[in-house]
Amino acid sequence: MGRRTTAAITVRLVSQTPAVVSVVDKLGHDFDDTELAGSRLGRTHPFSAHPFDP
């Protein structure tokens, strides 16, 4: 995966899929963006070019 947060989201979504009993997380990432994900500066919604306003 490109980003660490994307890998974490993927694992979380797969683990919540009906009939999935367990998930073994062996996903790697090229870029650790966990510090950036915690920042609100310049944050946008992942499916929109508009600023994210929670």
VEXLOLO-774315 format. One line per 5 residues: number of its first residue (from 0); their letters; for each residue x, y, z of N, C-alpha, C. Coordinates in Angstrom, 1 decimal. Example, Ala and Ser with C-alpha at 12.3 -4.5 7.8 and 13.67 -1.06 7.14 Angstrom:
2
0> as> 13.2,-5.7,7.8,12.3,-4.5,7.8,13.2,-3.3,7.8  12.8,-2.2,7.1,13.7,-1.1,7.1,12.9,0.0,7.9;
***
This chain:
54
0> mgrrt> 0.8,-1.2,0.0,0.0,0.0,0.0,0.9,1.2,0.0  0.4,2.3,-0.5,1.1,3.5,-0.5,1.3,4.2,0.8  0.2,4.3,1.6,0.2,5.0,2.9,-0.1,4.0,4.0  0.4,4.3,5.2,0.1,3.5,6.3,-1.3,3.5,6.8  -1.9,4.7,6.7,-3.3,4.9,7.1,-4.2,4.1,6.1;
5> taait> -3.9,4.0,4.9,-4.7,3.2,3.9,-4.6,1.8,4.3  -3.5,1.3,4.6,-3.3,-0.1,5.0,-4.2,-0.4,6.3  -4.2,0.5,7.3,-4.9,0.3,8.5,-6.4,0.3,8.2  -6.9,1.2,7.3,-8.3,1.3,7.0,-8.7,0.0,6.3  -7.8,-0.5,5.4,-8.1,-1.8,4.7,-8.3,-2.9,5.6;
10> vrlvs> -7.4,-3.0,6.6,-7.5,-4.1,7.6,-8.8,-4.0,8.4  -9.1,-2.8,8.8,-10.4,-2.5,9.6,-11.6,-2.9,8.8  -11.7,-2.5,7.5,-12.8,-2.8,6.7,-13.0,-4.3,6.4  -11.9,-4.9,6.1,-11.9,-6.4,5.8,-12.4,-7.1,7.1  -11.9,-6.7,8.3,-12.3,-7.4,9.5,-13.7,-7.2,9.8;
15> qtpav> -14.4,-6.2,9.3,-15.8,-6.0,9.6,-16.7,-6.6,8.5  -16.1,-7.2,7.5,-16.9,-7.9,6.5,-17.6,-9.1,7.0  -18.9,-9.3,6.8,-19.6,-10.4,7.2,-19.0,-11.7,6.8  -18.9,-12.7,7.7,-18.4,-14.0,7.5,-16.9,-14.1,7.6  -16.2,-13.0,7.8,-14.7,-13.0,8.0,-14.5,-13.3,9.5;
20> vsvvd> -13.7,-14.4,9.7,-13.5,-14.8,11.1,-12.3,-14.2,11.7  -11.2,-14.0,10.9,-10.0,-13.3,11.4,-9.2,-12.7,10.2  -8.4,-11.8,10.5,-7.6,-11.1,9.5,-6.1,-11.1,10.0  -5.2,-11.5,9.2,-3.8,-11.5,9.5,-3.2,-10.3,8.7  -2.8,-9.3,9.4,-2.3,-8.0,8.8,-0.9,-8.2,8.4;
25> klghd> -0.6,-8.4,7.1,0.8,-8.4,6.6,1.0,-7.3,5.5  0.1,-6.3,5.6,0.2,-5.2,4.6,1.4,-4.3,4.9  2.1,-4.0,3.9,3.2,-3.0,4.1,2.8,-1.7,3.6  3.6,-0.7,3.8,3.3,0.7,3.3,4.6,1.4,2.9  4.5,2.3,1.9,5.7,3.0,1.4,5.9,4.3,2.2;
30> fddte> 4.9,4.9,2.8,4.9,6.1,3.5,4.1,6.1,4.7  4.8,6.5,5.9,4.1,6.5,7.1,3.5,7.9,7.3  2.2,8.0,7.1,1.5,9.3,7.2,0.6,9.4,8.4  0.9,8.6,9.5,0.1,8.7,10.7,0.2,10.0,11.4  1.3,10.7,11.4,1.4,12.0,12.0,0.6,13.0,11.2;
35> lagsr> 0.6,12.9,9.9,-0.2,13.8,9.0,-1.7,13.6,9.2  -2.1,12.4,9.4,-3.5,12.0,9.5,-4.1,12.7,10.8  -3.3,12.9,11.8,-3.8,13.5,13.0,-3.9,15.0,12.9  -3.3,15.6,11.9,-3.3,17.1,11.7,-4.6,17.5,11.0  -5.1,18.6,11.4,-6.3,19.1,10.8,-6.0,20.2,9.7;
40> lgrth> -4.7,20.6,9.6,-4.3,21.6,8.7,-4.3,21.1,7.3  -5.1,21.8,6.5,-5.2,21.4,5.1,-5.9,20.1,4.8  -6.7,19.6,5.7,-7.3,18.3,5.6,-8.5,18.4,4.7  -8.6,17.4,3.8,-9.8,17.3,2.9,-10.4,15.9,3.1  -11.7,15.8,2.7,-12.4,14.6,2.7,-11.7,13.7,1.6;
45> pfsah> -11.5,12.4,1.9,-10.8,11.6,0.9,-11.6,11.4,-0.5  -12.9,11.7,-0.6,-13.6,11.6,-1.8,-14.0,13.0,-2.4  -13.4,14.0,-1.9,-13.8,15.4,-2.3,-12.5,16.3,-2.3  -12.6,17.3,-3.2,-11.5,18.3,-3.2,-11.8,19.4,-2.2  -13.0,19.4,-1.6,-13.4,20.4,-0.7,-12.8,20.2,0.7;
50> pfdp> -12.5,21.3,1.4,-12.0,21.1,2.8,-12.9,20.3,3.7  -12.3,19.4,4.5,-13.0,18.6,5.4,-13.4,19.4,6.7  -14.7,19.4,7.0,-15.1,20.2,8.2,-16.0,19.2,9.0  -15.3,18.6,10.0,-16.0,17.6,10.8,-17.1,18.2,11.7;
***
